[in-house]
Amino acid sequence: MEEKNVLDLLIEIQQVAAESELDAEKVIKGNKTAGIRLRKVMQKIKSLAQEVRDEVQESKSELV
């Protein structure tokens, strides 16, 4: 699997977040199924954010 750089990961986070806006609107209206989908998307965003943190830390360690 190809390792993504920080910018690629941030772009992916933005895309995933944008794609989940409709489900977020449905959650506000009380749609429980949309809530399940939104929680799944948020878990993916959390995972991607952790990858960003790891990449930044790794690059920081390489500079020292």
ZAROMI-323049 format. One record per atom (N, C-alpha, C): atom name; residue in one letter; x, y, z; chain; residue number from 1. Coordinates in nm, 4 decimals. Example, Ala and Ser with C-alpha at 12.3 -4.5 7.8 and 13.67 -1.06 7.14 Angstrom:
<r><name>N</name><resn>A</resn><xx>1.3190</xx><yy>-0.5690</yy><zz>0.7800</zz><chain>A</chain><resi>1</resi></r>
<r><name>CA</name><resn>A</resn><xx>1.2300</xx><yy>-0.4500</yy><zz>0.7800</zz><chain>A</chain><resi>1</resi></r>
<r><name>C</name><resn>A</resn><xx>1.3200</xx><yy>-0.3300</yy><zz>0.7800</zz><chain>A</chain><resi>1</resi></r>
<r><name>N</name><resn>S</resn><xx>1.2850</xx><yy>-0.2250</yy><zz>0.7080</zz><chain>A</chain><resi>2</resi></r>
<r><name>CA</name><resn>S</resn><xx>1.3670</xx><yy>-0.1060</yy><zz>0.7140</zz><chain>A</chain><resi>2</resi></r>
<r><name>C</name><resn>S</resn><xx>1.2900</xx><yy>0.0030</yy><zz>0.7870</zz><chain>A</chain><resi>2</resi></r>
***
This chain:
<r><name>N</name><resn>M</resn><xx>0.0833</xx><yy>-0.1183</yy><zz>0.0000</zz><chain>A</chain><resi>1</resi></r>
<r><name>CA</name><resn>M</resn><xx>0.0000</xx><yy>0.0000</yy><zz>0.0000</zz><chain>A</chain><resi>1</resi></r>
<r><name>C</name><resn>M</resn><xx>0.0875</xx><yy>0.1244</yy><zz>0.0000</zz><chain>A</chain><resi>1</resi></r>
<r><name>N</name><resn>E</resn><xx>0.0522</xx><yy>0.2193</yy><zz>-0.0835</zz><chain>A</chain><resi>2</resi></r>
<r><name>CA</name><resn>E</resn><xx>0.1301</xx><yy>0.3419</yy><zz>-0.0963</zz><chain>A</chain><resi>2</resi></r>
<r><name>C</name><resn>E</resn><xx>0.1072</xx><yy>0.4315</yy><zz>0.0252</zz><chain>A</chain><resi>2</resi></r>
<r><name>N</name><resn>E</resn><xx>0.2155</xx><yy>0.4809</yy><zz>0.0824</zz><chain>A</chain><resi>3</resi></r>
<r><name>CA</name><resn>E</resn><xx>0.2054</xx><yy>0.5696</yy><zz>0.1975</zz><chain>A</chain><resi>3</resi></r>
<r><name>C</name><resn>E</resn><xx>0.1682</xx><yy>0.7093</yy><zz>0.1484</zz><chain>A</chain><resi>3</resi></r>
<r><name>N</name><resn>K</resn><xx>0.0704</xx><yy>0.7693</yy><zz>0.2133</zz><chain>A</chain><resi>4</resi></r>
<r><name>CA</name><resn>K</resn><xx>0.0227</xx><yy>0.9012</yy><zz>0.1738</zz><chain>A</chain><resi>4</resi></r>
<r><name>C</name><resn>K</resn><xx>0.0972</xx><yy>1.0079</yy><zz>0.2516</zz><chain>A</chain><resi>4</resi></r>
<r><name>N</name><resn>N</resn><xx>0.1151</xx><yy>1.1232</yy><zz>0.1882</zz><chain>A</chain><resi>5</resi></r>
<r><name>CA</name><resn>N</resn><xx>0.1777</xx><yy>1.2336</yy><zz>0.2605</zz><chain>A</chain><resi>5</resi></r>
<r><name>C</name><resn>N</resn><xx>0.0707</xx><yy>1.3120</yy><zz>0.3361</zz><chain>A</chain><resi>5</resi></r>
<r><name>N</name><resn>V</resn><xx>0.1122</xx><yy>1.4049</yy><zz>0.4170</zz><chain>A</chain><resi>6</resi></r>
<r><name>CA</name><resn>V</resn><xx>0.0220</xx><yy>1.4794</yy><zz>0.5039</zz><chain>A</chain><resi>6</resi></r>
<r><name>C</name><resn>V</resn><xx>-0.0844</xx><yy>1.5530</yy><zz>0.4228</zz><chain>A</chain><resi>6</resi></r>
<r><name>N</name><resn>L</resn><xx>-0.0455</xx><yy>1.6137</yy><zz>0.3141</zz><chain>A</chain><resi>7</resi></r>
<r><name>CA</name><resn>L</resn><xx>-0.1407</xx><yy>1.6890</yy><zz>0.2328</zz><chain>A</chain><resi>7</resi></r>
<r><name>C</name><resn>L</resn><xx>-0.2466</xx><yy>1.5960</yy><zz>0.1739</zz><chain>A</chain><resi>7</resi></r>
<r><name>N</name><resn>D</resn><xx>-0.2063</xx><yy>1.4801</yy><zz>0.1243</zz><chain>A</chain><resi>8</resi></r>
<r><name>CA</name><resn>D</resn><xx>-0.3024</xx><yy>1.3827</yy><zz>0.0710</zz><chain>A</chain><resi>8</resi></r>
<r><name>C</name><resn>D</resn><xx>-0.4020</xx><yy>1.3405</yy><zz>0.1781</zz><chain>A</chain><resi>8</resi></r>
<r><name>N</name><resn>L</resn><xx>-0.3530</xx><yy>1.3191</yy><zz>0.2994</zz><chain>A</chain><resi>9</resi></r>
<r><name>CA</name><resn>L</resn><xx>-0.4397</xx><yy>1.2774</yy><zz>0.4094</zz><chain>A</chain><resi>9</resi></r>
<r><name>C</name><resn>L</resn><xx>-0.5387</xx><yy>1.3882</yy><zz>0.4454</zz><chain>A</chain><resi>9</resi></r>
<r><name>N</name><resn>L</resn><xx>-0.4921</xx><yy>1.5131</yy><zz>0.4484</zz><chain>A</chain><resi>10</resi></r>
<r><name>CA</name><resn>L</resn><xx>-0.5808</xx><yy>1.6243</yy><zz>0.4796</zz><chain>A</chain><resi>10</resi></r>
<r><name>C</name><resn>L</resn><xx>-0.6886</xx><yy>1.6413</yy><zz>0.3731</zz><chain>A</chain><resi>10</resi></r>
<r><name>N</name><resn>I</resn><xx>-0.6516</xx><yy>1.6237</yy><zz>0.2486</zz><chain>A</chain><resi>11</resi></r>
<r><name>CA</name><resn>I</resn><xx>-0.7491</xx><yy>1.6324</yy><zz>0.1395</zz><chain>A</chain><resi>11</resi></r>
<r><name>C</name><resn>I</resn><xx>-0.8531</xx><yy>1.5215</yy><zz>0.1537</zz><chain>A</chain><resi>11</resi></r>
<r><name>N</name><resn>E</resn><xx>-0.8082</xx><yy>1.4017</yy><zz>0.1884</zz><chain>A</chain><resi>12</resi></r>
<r><name>CA</name><resn>E</resn><xx>-0.9010</xx><yy>1.2909</yy><zz>0.2076</zz><chain>A</chain><resi>12</resi></r>
<r><name>C</name><resn>E</resn><xx>-0.9958</xx><yy>1.3189</yy><zz>0.3242</zz><chain>A</chain><resi>12</resi></r>
<r><name>N</name><resn>I</resn><xx>-0.9453</xx><yy>1.3765</yy><zz>0.4326</zz><chain>A</chain><resi>13</resi></r>
<r><name>CA</name><resn>I</resn><xx>-1.0306</xx><yy>1.4119</yy><zz>0.5462</zz><chain>A</chain><resi>13</resi></r>
<r><name>C</name><resn>I</resn><xx>-1.1379</xx><yy>1.5108</yy><zz>0.5017</zz><chain>A</chain><resi>13</resi></r>
<r><name>N</name><resn>Q</resn><xx>-1.0984</xx><yy>1.6112</yy><zz>0.4240</zz><chain>A</chain><resi>14</resi></r>
<r><name>CA</name><resn>Q</resn><xx>-1.1942</xx><yy>1.7107</yy><zz>0.3756</zz><chain>A</chain><resi>14</resi></r>
<r><name>C</name><resn>Q</resn><xx>-1.3010</xx><yy>1.6469</yy><zz>0.2879</zz><chain>A</chain><resi>14</resi></r>
<r><name>N</name><resn>Q</resn><xx>-1.2600</xx><yy>1.5554</yy><zz>0.1998</zz><chain>A</chain><resi>15</resi></r>
<r><name>CA</name><resn>Q</resn><xx>-1.3551</xx><yy>1.4897</yy><zz>0.1109</zz><chain>A</chain><resi>15</resi></r>
<r><name>C</name><resn>Q</resn><xx>-1.4534</xx><yy>1.4036</yy><zz>0.1896</zz><chain>A</chain><resi>15</resi></r>
<r><name>N</name><resn>V</resn><xx>-1.4028</xx><yy>1.3280</yy><zz>0.2837</zz><chain>A</chain><resi>16</resi></r>
<r><name>CA</name><resn>V</resn><xx>-1.4883</xx><yy>1.2409</yy><zz>0.3643</zz><chain>A</chain><resi>16</resi></r>
<r><name>C</name><resn>V</resn><xx>-1.5867</xx><yy>1.3253</yy><zz>0.4451</zz><chain>A</chain><resi>16</resi></r>
<r><name>N</name><resn>A</resn><xx>-1.5387</xx><yy>1.4358</yy><zz>0.5025</zz><chain>A</chain><resi>17</resi></r>
<r><name>CA</name><resn>A</resn><xx>-1.6256</xx><yy>1.5234</yy><zz>0.5807</zz><chain>A</chain><resi>17</resi></r>
<r><name>C</name><resn>A</resn><xx>-1.7345</xx><yy>1.5848</yy><zz>0.4926</zz><chain>A</chain><resi>17</resi></r>
<r><name>N</name><resn>A</resn><xx>-1.6969</xx><yy>1.6304</yy><zz>0.3748</zz><chain>A</chain><resi>18</resi></r>
<r><name>CA</name><resn>A</resn><xx>-1.7939</xx><yy>1.6912</yy><zz>0.2835</zz><chain>A</chain><resi>18</resi></r>
<r><name>C</name><resn>A</resn><xx>-1.9005</xx><yy>1.5898</yy><zz>0.2413</zz><chain>A</chain><resi>18</resi></r>
<r><name>N</name><resn>E</resn><xx>-1.8581</xx><yy>1.4662</yy><zz>0.2179</zz><chain>A</chain><resi>19</resi></r>
<r><name>CA</name><resn>E</resn><xx>-1.9522</xx><yy>1.3625</yy><zz>0.1759</zz><chain>A</chain><resi>19</resi></r>
<r><name>C</name><resn>E</resn><xx>-2.0508</xx><yy>1.3254</yy><zz>0.2867</zz><chain>A</chain><resi>19</resi></r>
<r><name>N</name><resn>S</resn><xx>-2.0168</xx><yy>1.3568</yy><zz>0.4105</zz><chain>A</chain><resi>20</resi></r>
<r><name>CA</name><resn>S</resn><xx>-2.1029</xx><yy>1.3181</yy><zz>0.5226</zz><chain>A</chain><resi>20</resi></r>
<r><name>C</name><resn>S</resn><xx>-2.2001</xx><yy>1.4281</yy><zz>0.5639</zz><chain>A</chain><resi>20</resi></r>
<r><name>N</name><resn>E</resn><xx>-2.1970</xx><yy>1.5419</yy><zz>0.4971</zz><chain>A</chain><resi>21</resi></r>
<r><name>CA</name><resn>E</resn><xx>-2.2838</xx><yy>1.6533</yy><zz>0.5351</zz><chain>A</chain><resi>21</resi></r>
<r><name>C</name><resn>E</resn><xx>-2.4312</xx><yy>1.6166</yy><zz>0.5290</zz><chain>A</chain><resi>21</resi></r>
<r><name>N</name><resn>L</resn><xx>-2.4722</xx><yy>1.5436</yy><zz>0.4274</zz><chain>A</chain><resi>22</resi></r>
<r><name>CA</name><resn>L</resn><xx>-2.6124</xx><yy>1.5054</yy><zz>0.4136</zz><chain>A</chain><resi>22</resi></r>
<r><name>C</name><resn>L</resn><xx>-2.6563</xx><yy>1.4188</yy><zz>0.5312</zz><chain>A</chain><resi>22</resi></r>
<r><name>N</name><resn>D</resn><xx>-2.5729</xx><yy>1.3241</yy><zz>0.5696</zz><chain>A</chain><resi>23</resi></r>
<r><name>CA</name><resn>D</resn><xx>-2.6058</xx><yy>1.2410</yy><zz>0.6855</zz><chain>A</chain><resi>23</resi></r>
<r><name>C</name><resn>D</resn><xx>-2.6132</xx><yy>1.3249</yy><zz>0.8129</zz><chain>A</chain><resi>23</resi></r>
<r><name>N</name><resn>A</resn><xx>-2.5261</xx><yy>1.4244</yy><zz>0.8259</zz><chain>A</chain><resi>24</resi></r>
<r><name>CA</name><resn>A</resn><xx>-2.5292</xx><yy>1.5116</yy><zz>0.9442</zz><chain>A</chain><resi>24</resi></r>
<r><name>C</name><resn>A</resn><xx>-2.6619</xx><yy>1.5871</yy><zz>0.9507</zz><chain>A</chain><resi>24</resi></r>
<r><name>N</name><resn>E</resn><xx>-2.7082</xx><yy>1.6335</yy><zz>0.8363</zz><chain>A</chain><resi>25</resi></r>
<r><name>CA</name><resn>E</resn><xx>-2.8373</xx><yy>1.7032</yy><zz>0.8320</zz><chain>A</chain><resi>25</resi></r>
<r><name>C</name><resn>E</resn><xx>-2.9507</xx><yy>1.6087</yy><zz>0.8712</zz><chain>A</chain><resi>25</resi></r>
<r><name>N</name><resn>K</resn><xx>-2.9417</xx><yy>1.4838</yy><zz>0.8259</zz><chain>A</chain><resi>26</resi></r>
<r><name>CA</name><resn>K</resn><xx>-3.0443</xx><yy>1.3853</yy><zz>0.8595</zz><chain>A</chain><resi>26</resi></r>
<r><name>C</name><resn>K</resn><xx>-3.0429</xx><yy>1.3525</yy><zz>1.0087</zz><chain>A</chain><resi>26</resi></r>
<r><name>N</name><resn>V</resn><xx>-2.9251</xx><yy>1.3499</yy><zz>1.0682</zz><chain>A</chain><resi>27</resi></r>
<r><name>CA</name><resn>V</resn><xx>-2.9139</xx><yy>1.3229</yy><zz>1.2121</zz><chain>A</chain><resi>27</resi></r>
<r><name>C</name><resn>V</resn><xx>-2.9862</xx><yy>1.4326</yy><zz>1.2902</zz><chain>A</chain><resi>27</resi></r>
<r><name>N</name><resn>I</resn><xx>-2.9682</xx><yy>1.5565</yy><zz>1.2482</zz><chain>A</chain><resi>28</resi></r>
<r><name>CA</name><resn>I</resn><xx>-3.0332</xx><yy>1.6690</yy><zz>1.3152</zz><chain>A</chain><resi>28</resi></r>
<r><name>C</name><resn>I</resn><xx>-3.1855</xx><yy>1.6522</yy><zz>1.3115</zz><chain>A</chain><resi>28</resi></r>
<r><name>N</name><resn>K</resn><xx>-3.2339</xx><yy>1.5932</yy><zz>1.2031</zz><chain>A</chain><resi>29</resi></r>
<r><name>CA</name><resn>K</resn><xx>-3.3784</xx><yy>1.5720</yy><zz>1.1879</zz><chain>A</chain><resi>29</resi></r>
<r><name>C</name><resn>K</resn><xx>-3.4262</xx><yy>1.4455</yy><zz>1.2586</zz><chain>A</chain><resi>29</resi></r>
<r><name>N</name><resn>G</resn><xx>-3.3337</xx><yy>1.3703</yy><zz>1.3196</zz><chain>A</chain><resi>30</resi></r>
<r><name>CA</name><resn>G</resn><xx>-3.3725</xx><yy>1.2543</yy><zz>1.3980</zz><chain>A</chain><resi>30</resi></r>
<r><name>C</name><resn>G</resn><xx>-3.3573</xx><yy>1.1200</yy><zz>1.3300</zz><chain>A</chain><resi>30</resi></r>
<r><name>N</name><resn>N</resn><xx>-3.2900</xx><yy>1.1135</yy><zz>1.2172</zz><chain>A</chain><resi>31</resi></r>
<r><name>CA</name><resn>N</resn><xx>-3.2712</xx><yy>0.9878</yy><zz>1.1450</zz><chain>A</chain><resi>31</resi></r>
<r><name>C</name><resn>N</resn><xx>-3.1596</xx><yy>0.9061</yy><zz>1.2116</zz><chain>A</chain><resi>31</resi></r>
<r><name>N</name><resn>K</resn><xx>-3.1992</xx><yy>0.7977</yy><zz>1.2771</zz><chain>A</chain><resi>32</resi></r>
<r><name>CA</name><resn>K</resn><xx>-3.1025</xx><yy>0.7174</yy><zz>1.3525</zz><chain>A</chain><resi>32</resi></r>
<r><name>C</name><resn>K</resn><xx>-3.0063</xx><yy>0.6412</yy><zz>1.2605</zz><chain>A</chain><resi>32</resi></r>
<r><name>N</name><resn>T</resn><xx>-3.0529</xx><yy>0.5964</yy><zz>1.1462</zz><chain>A</chain><resi>33</resi></r>
<r><name>CA</name><resn>T</resn><xx>-2.9668</xx><yy>0.5242</yy><zz>1.0533</zz><chain>A</chain><resi>33</resi></r>
<r><name>C</name><resn>T</resn><xx>-2.8556</xx><yy>0.6154</yy><zz>1.0004</zz><chain>A</chain><resi>33</resi></r>
<r><name>N</name><resn>A</resn><xx>-2.8900</xx><yy>0.7394</yy><zz>0.9737</zz><chain>A</chain><resi>34</resi></r>
<r><name>CA</name><resn>A</resn><xx>-2.7887</xx><yy>0.8368</yy><zz>0.9301</zz><chain>A</chain><resi>34</resi></r>
<r><name>C</name><resn>A</resn><xx>-2.6871</xx><yy>0.8581</yy><zz>1.0407</zz><chain>A</chain><resi>34</resi></r>
<r><name>N</name><resn>G</resn><xx>-2.7310</xx><yy>0.8507</yy><zz>1.1654</zz><chain>A</chain><resi>35</resi></r>
<r><name>CA</name><resn>G</resn><xx>-2.6401</xx><yy>0.8639</yy><zz>1.2784</zz><chain>A</chain><resi>35</resi></r>
<r><name>C</name><resn>G</resn><xx>-2.5366</xx><yy>0.7531</yy><zz>1.2809</zz><chain>A</chain><resi>35</resi></r>
<r><name>N</name><resn>I</resn><xx>-2.5804</xx><yy>0.6323</yy><zz>1.2487</zz><chain>A</chain><resi>36</resi></r>
<r><name>CA</name><resn>I</resn><xx>-2.4878</xx><yy>0.5185</yy><zz>1.2428</zz><chain>A</chain><resi>36</resi></r>
<r><name>C</name><resn>I</resn><xx>-2.3840</xx><yy>0.5419</yy><zz>1.1333</zz><chain>A</chain><resi>36</resi></r>
<r><name>N</name><resn>R</resn><xx>-2.4312</xx><yy>0.5847</yy><zz>1.0171</zz><chain>A</chain><resi>37</resi></r>
<r><name>CA</name><resn>R</resn><xx>-2.3380</xx><yy>0.6119</yy><zz>0.9058</zz><chain>A</chain><resi>37</resi></r>
<r><name>C</name><resn>R</resn><xx>-2.2418</xx><yy>0.7240</yy><zz>0.9422</zz><chain>A</chain><resi>37</resi></r>
<r><name>N</name><resn>L</resn><xx>-2.2928</xx><yy>0.8285</yy><zz>1.0064</zz><chain>A</chain><resi>38</resi></r>
<r><name>CA</name><resn>L</resn><xx>-2.2088</xx><yy>0.9422</yy><zz>1.0425</zz><chain>A</chain><resi>38</resi></r>
<r><name>C</name><resn>L</resn><xx>-2.1030</xx><yy>0.9019</yy><zz>1.1446</zz><chain>A</chain><resi>38</resi></r>
<r><name>N</name><resn>R</resn><xx>-2.1401</xx><yy>0.8195</yy><zz>1.2407</zz><chain>A</chain><resi>39</resi></r>
<r><name>CA</name><resn>R</resn><xx>-2.0422</xx><yy>0.7727</yy><zz>1.3394</zz><chain>A</chain><resi>39</resi></r>
<r><name>C</name><resn>R</resn><xx>-1.9320</xx><yy>0.6922</yy><zz>1.2710</zz><chain>A</chain><resi>39</resi></r>
<r><name>N</name><resn>K</resn><xx>-1.9679</xx><yy>0.6121</yy><zz>1.1718</zz><chain>A</chain><resi>40</resi></r>
<r><name>CA</name><resn>K</resn><xx>-1.8692</xx><yy>0.5331</yy><zz>1.0976</zz><chain>A</chain><resi>40</resi></r>
<r><name>C</name><resn>K</resn><xx>-1.7723</xx><yy>0.6263</yy><zz>1.0232</zz><chain>A</chain><resi>40</resi></r>
<r><name>N</name><resn>V</resn><xx>-1.8267</xx><yy>0.7294</yy><zz>0.9624</zz><chain>A</chain><resi>41</resi></r>
<r><name>CA</name><resn>V</resn><xx>-1.7440</xx><yy>0.8267</yy><zz>0.8899</zz><chain>A</chain><resi>41</resi></r>
<r><name>C</name><resn>V</resn><xx>-1.6513</xx><yy>0.9000</yy><zz>0.9869</zz><chain>A</chain><resi>41</resi></r>
<r><name>N</name><resn>M</resn><xx>-1.7039</xx><yy>0.9356</yy><zz>1.1032</zz><chain>A</chain><resi>42</resi></r>
<r><name>CA</name><resn>M</resn><xx>-1.6215</xx><yy>1.0055</yy><zz>1.2012</zz><chain>A</chain><resi>42</resi></r>
<r><name>C</name><resn>M</resn><xx>-1.5079</xx><yy>0.9171</yy><zz>1.2507</zz><chain>A</chain><resi>42</resi></r>
<r><name>N</name><resn>Q</resn><xx>-1.5317</xx><yy>0.7877</yy><zz>1.2599</zz><chain>A</chain><resi>43</resi></r>
<r><name>CA</name><resn>Q</resn><xx>-1.4246</xx><yy>0.6957</yy><zz>1.2984</zz><chain>A</chain><resi>43</resi></r>
<r><name>C</name><resn>Q</resn><xx>-1.3158</xx><yy>0.6938</yy><zz>1.1905</zz><chain>A</chain><resi>43</resi></r>
<r><name>N</name><resn>K</resn><xx>-1.3577</xx><yy>0.6998</yy><zz>1.0634</zz><chain>A</chain><resi>44</resi></r>
<r><name>CA</name><resn>K</resn><xx>-1.2605</xx><yy>0.7035</yy><zz>0.9541</zz><chain>A</chain><resi>44</resi></r>
<r><name>C</name><resn>K</resn><xx>-1.1794</xx><yy>0.8330</yy><zz>0.9612</zz><chain>A</chain><resi>44</resi></r>
<r><name>N</name><resn>I</resn><xx>-1.2467</xx><yy>0.9440</yy><zz>0.9887</zz><chain>A</chain><resi>45</resi></r>
<r><name>CA</name><resn>I</resn><xx>-1.1765</xx><yy>1.0717</yy><zz>1.0003</zz><chain>A</chain><resi>45</resi></r>
<r><name>C</name><resn>I</resn><xx>-1.0784</xx><yy>1.0676</yy><zz>1.1170</zz><chain>A</chain><resi>45</resi></r>
<r><name>N</name><resn>K</resn><xx>-1.1192</xx><yy>1.0074</yy><zz>1.2259</zz><chain>A</chain><resi>46</resi></r>
<r><name>CA</name><resn>K</resn><xx>-1.0303</xx><yy>0.9933</yy><zz>1.3418</zz><chain>A</chain><resi>46</resi></r>
<r><name>C</name><resn>K</resn><xx>-0.9056</xx><yy>0.9142</yy><zz>1.3033</zz><chain>A</chain><resi>46</resi></r>
<r><name>N</name><resn>S</resn><xx>-0.9244</xx><yy>0.8075</yy><zz>1.2284</zz><chain>A</chain><resi>47</resi></r>
<r><name>CA</name><resn>S</resn><xx>-0.8118</xx><yy>0.7239</yy><zz>1.1843</zz><chain>A</chain><resi>47</resi></r>
<r><name>C</name><resn>S</resn><xx>-0.7193</xx><yy>0.8025</yy><zz>1.0916</zz><chain>A</chain><resi>47</resi></r>
<r><name>N</name><resn>L</resn><xx>-0.7785</xx><yy>0.8773</yy><zz>0.9989</zz><chain>A</chain><resi>48</resi></r>
<r><name>CA</name><resn>L</resn><xx>-0.6978</xx><yy>0.9586</yy><zz>0.9072</zz><chain>A</chain><resi>48</resi></r>
<r><name>C</name><resn>L</resn><xx>-0.6221</xx><yy>1.0665</yy><zz>0.9837</zz><chain>A</chain><resi>48</resi></r>
<r><name>N</name><resn>A</resn><xx>-0.6869</xx><yy>1.1280</yy><zz>1.0827</zz><chain>A</chain><resi>49</resi></r>
<r><name>CA</name><resn>A</resn><xx>-0.6206</xx><yy>1.2305</yy><zz>1.1637</zz><chain>A</chain><resi>49</resi></r>
<r><name>C</name><resn>A</resn><xx>-0.5014</xx><yy>1.1708</yy><zz>1.2389</zz><chain>A</chain><resi>49</resi></r>
<r><name>N</name><resn>Q</resn><xx>-0.5172</xx><yy>1.0490</yy><zz>1.2864</zz><chain>A</chain><resi>50</resi></r>
<r><name>CA</name><resn>Q</resn><xx>-0.4060</xx><yy>0.9825</yy><zz>1.3549</zz><chain>A</chain><resi>50</resi></r>
<r><name>C</name><resn>Q</resn><xx>-0.2908</xx><yy>0.9585</yy><zz>1.2581</zz><chain>A</chain><resi>50</resi></r>
<r><name>N</name><resn>E</resn><xx>-0.3236</xx><yy>0.9236</yy><zz>1.1338</zz><chain>A</chain><resi>51</resi></r>
<r><name>CA</name><resn>E</resn><xx>-0.2188</xx><yy>0.9058</yy><zz>1.0327</zz><chain>A</chain><resi>51</resi></r>
<r><name>C</name><resn>E</resn><xx>-0.1441</xx><yy>1.0365</yy><zz>1.0097</zz><chain>A</chain><resi>51</resi></r>
<r><name>N</name><resn>V</resn><xx>-0.2173</xx><yy>1.1483</yy><zz>1.0064</zz><chain>A</chain><resi>52</resi></r>
<r><name>CA</name><resn>V</resn><xx>-0.1536</xx><yy>1.2795</yy><zz>0.9897</zz><chain>A</chain><resi>52</resi></r>
<r><name>C</name><resn>V</resn><xx>-0.0589</xx><yy>1.3038</yy><zz>1.1066</zz><chain>A</chain><resi>52</resi></r>
<r><name>N</name><resn>R</resn><xx>-0.1059</xx><yy>1.2797</yy><zz>1.2278</zz><chain>A</chain><resi>53</resi></r>
<r><name>CA</name><resn>R</resn><xx>-0.0224</xx><yy>1.2999</yy><zz>1.3468</zz><chain>A</chain><resi>53</resi></r>
<r><name>C</name><resn>R</resn><xx>0.1044</xx><yy>1.2147</yy><zz>1.3387</zz><chain>A</chain><resi>53</resi></r>
<r><name>N</name><resn>D</resn><xx>0.0878</xx><yy>1.0887</yy><zz>1.2977</zz><chain>A</chain><resi>54</resi></r>
<r><name>CA</name><resn>D</resn><xx>0.2018</xx><yy>0.9979</yy><zz>1.2878</zz><chain>A</chain><resi>54</resi></r>
<r><name>C</name><resn>D</resn><xx>0.3022</xx><yy>1.0455</yy><zz>1.1827</zz><chain>A</chain><resi>54</resi></r>
<r><name>N</name><resn>E</resn><xx>0.2509</xx><yy>1.0901</yy><zz>1.0685</zz><chain>A</chain><resi>55</resi></r>
<r><name>CA</name><resn>E</resn><xx>0.3389</xx><yy>1.1385</yy><zz>0.9616</zz><chain>A</chain><resi>55</resi></r>
<r><name>C</name><resn>E</resn><xx>0.4159</xx><yy>1.2630</yy><zz>1.0057</zz><chain>A</chain><resi>55</resi></r>
<r><name>N</name><resn>V</resn><xx>0.3470</xx><yy>1.3542</yy><zz>1.0729</zz><chain>A</chain><resi>56</resi></r>
<r><name>CA</name><resn>V</resn><xx>0.4125</xx><yy>1.4765</yy><zz>1.1196</zz><chain>A</chain><resi>56</resi></r>
<r><name>C</name><resn>V</resn><xx>0.5201</xx><yy>1.4414</yy><zz>1.2220</zz><chain>A</chain><resi>56</resi></r>
<r><name>N</name><resn>Q</resn><xx>0.4872</xx><yy>1.3527</yy><zz>1.3142</zz><chain>A</chain><resi>57</resi></r>
<r><name>CA</name><resn>Q</resn><xx>0.5846</xx><yy>1.3126</yy><zz>1.4158</zz><chain>A</chain><resi>57</resi></r>
<r><name>C</name><resn>Q</resn><xx>0.7053</xx><yy>1.2451</yy><zz>1.3511</zz><chain>A</chain><resi>57</resi></r>
<r><name>N</name><resn>E</resn><xx>0.6772</xx><yy>1.1596</yy><zz>1.2530</zz><chain>A</chain><resi>58</resi></r>
<r><name>CA</name><resn>E</resn><xx>0.7866</xx><yy>1.0896</yy><zz>1.1844</zz><chain>A</chain><resi>58</resi></r>
<r><name>C</name><resn>E</resn><xx>0.8776</xx><yy>1.1885</yy><zz>1.1119</zz><chain>A</chain><resi>58</resi></r>
<r><name>N</name><resn>S</resn><xx>0.8196</xx><yy>1.2851</yy><zz>1.0425</zz><chain>A</chain><resi>59</resi></r>
<r><name>CA</name><resn>S</resn><xx>0.9007</xx><yy>1.3832</yy><zz>0.9703</zz><chain>A</chain><resi>59</resi></r>
<r><name>C</name><resn>S</resn><xx>0.9768</xx><yy>1.4713</yy><zz>1.0682</zz><chain>A</chain><resi>59</resi></r>
<r><name>N</name><resn>K</resn><xx>0.9159</xx><yy>1.5004</yy><zz>1.1820</zz><chain>A</chain><resi>60</resi></r>
<r><name>CA</name><resn>K</resn><xx>0.9820</xx><yy>1.5815</yy><zz>1.2838</zz><chain>A</chain><resi>60</resi></r>
<r><name>C</name><resn>K</resn><xx>1.1022</xx><yy>1.5067</yy><zz>1.3403</zz><chain>A</chain><resi>60</resi></r>
<r><name>N</name><resn>S</resn><xx>1.0865</xx><yy>1.3766</yy><zz>1.3604</zz><chain>A</chain><resi>61</resi></r>
<r><name>CA</name><resn>S</resn><xx>1.1951</xx><yy>1.2942</yy><zz>1.4139</zz><chain>A</chain><resi>61</resi></r>
<r><name>C</name><resn>S</resn><xx>1.3112</xx><yy>1.2818</yy><zz>1.3149</zz><chain>A</chain><resi>61</resi></r>
<r><name>N</name><resn>E</resn><xx>1.2784</xx><yy>1.2813</yy><zz>1.1858</zz><chain>A</chain><resi>62</resi></r>
<r><name>CA</name><resn>E</resn><xx>1.3813</xx><yy>1.2713</yy><zz>1.0827</zz><chain>A</chain><resi>62</resi></r>
<r><name>C</name><resn>E</resn><xx>1.4641</xx><yy>1.3992</yy><zz>1.0749</zz><chain>A</chain><resi>62</resi></r>
<r><name>N</name><resn>L</resn><xx>1.4059</xx><yy>1.5118</yy><zz>1.1102</zz><chain>A</chain><resi>63</resi></r>
<r><name>CA</name><resn>L</resn><xx>1.4762</xx><yy>1.6403</yy><zz>1.1017</zz><chain>A</chain><resi>63</resi></r>
<r><name>C</name><resn>L</resn><xx>1.5755</xx><yy>1.6599</yy><zz>1.2150</zz><chain>A</chain><resi>63</resi></r>
<r><name>N</name><resn>V</resn><xx>1.5533</xx><yy>1.5907</yy><zz>1.3245</zz><chain>A</chain><resi>64</resi></r>
<r><name>CA</name><resn>V</resn><xx>1.6399</xx><yy>1.6087</yy><zz>1.4416</zz><chain>A</chain><resi>64</resi></r>
<r><name>C</name><resn>V</resn><xx>1.7686</xx><yy>1.5349</yy><zz>1.4272</zz><chain>A</chain><resi>64</resi></r>
***
